[in-house]
Amino acid sequence: MHVLQKNIDAFVKLGAFLEQFCDTTPVRKEGIANNDMFYDGFLHQLKLAEEHNGWFIRENLSFAMKQWSLALTREHLLEWLSGYDTRHITPKRVAVIMAGNIPLVGFHDFLAVLLLGHSVVVKQSSNDRHLLPYLSKYLEYAEPTLKGRISFTEDKLENFDAVIATGSDNTARYFEYYFGKKPNIIRRNRNSVAVLTGKETPEELKALGEDIFRYFGLGCRNVSKIFVPEQYNFDQFFKAIYAYRDIIEIPKYANNYDYNKAVYLMSLFEMLENGFLMLKEDEGYASPIATLFYETYENGQELKKKLEVDSEKIQCVVSNGFITGETGFGNTQKPALSDYADGVDTIEFLLRI
C-alpha cells in the first residue's frame, strides 16, 4: 500500500478515537481501533493536561478533540491533499516547535509532516505537553511504519532538514537567528478581528462571542478586536454576549479581569464593561485577556485598506459580506485543514524541501 494511504488510514483511526472525547463526559464506543489499550490512558492524559494548565479546562479540551475528530476523516484528508502532487517526496527530518496557548495547537504541522512521509522531531511548549506524545503512541500502534518517525525533545534541536516554528514576535527573532539557514516557516504573533456594521442579528453577535471567548481568547484565531461604525450602539453587542457570563467563574480568567480592570482604572482609561468583558478603544490588535479592543470607522473602503496594510498582524477577519476570504461569525476556531496559519501553505513547503 502507498505510504500516503497508510498514513491517512492511521490518522482516520485517530479521528475516530478522538470522537469519544468530544463531550465533557467522554463516552466509550464500540469498534474503535486499539481502544482497550489507549482509552483509559488518554482519559488520564486529559486530566493531567487540565491539572497542569489552568487554561485547559475540560470544556475547551473537549472542544479541541471535537474539532480534530471532525477534521480527521478520510474524506477531509483526501480532499485537502487532492490539489497537490504527492508522488515524488524525498523523506526528510522536520523539526516542529509548538506554541502552547491552546490544546494541540501544533497538531496541524505534526499531521502535515507525517502524512507526507517525513519524520518529525517535536519541541513542545511546557504548557501543552501531555496530549501529543500519547496520541503519537496511538498512531504508532495504528500504523507501525510511523515508529521511529516521531520523536520529542526538550534539548537543543539537532539533525533536521527543515523547521516549522511558532512563537511570539520575540521568539521569532531568535528562531530566525538559529534556523535562518534551513528551509523554514517561522510564525509570529497574530490576532483576529471582526468588522461590525450595526446590522448584525442577535444570533451573529452571539456567535461572535464564541470567537472572542473560546480558549479564553488565547488563540491567534480568537477575535481580540472589533471595528464598529461611529456611534455604534454597544448595548446590542453586550446583550448578545451575555450568554458567556459564566466565564468569569474560571479563576485564571477572573484574576486577569480584575488585574486589567485595576490597571485601566488607575491609568484613567475610558472603557465599557459588563462584569466579564472590558471594551477599550485602542489602535492595537493584541488585547489582554478579558479585554476586547475596538476602533470606529467611517468608511468601509478605508477600513479594507487598513486591514490590507495590517494583514501581517491579522489571522482572521470575521464579517458578513465585508471582505474576500472572511470567516463567518462563530467559526474562527473551526478551521478547515486548508486554512493555513499566517496564510503559508504548509503542504507546499513540505513538498519543496
Summary of the structure (lengths in Angstrom):
residues: 353
radius of gyration: 21.1
end to end distance: 24.1
largest distance: 66.4
contacts: 1086
relative contact order: 0.13
helix: 47%
strand: 15%
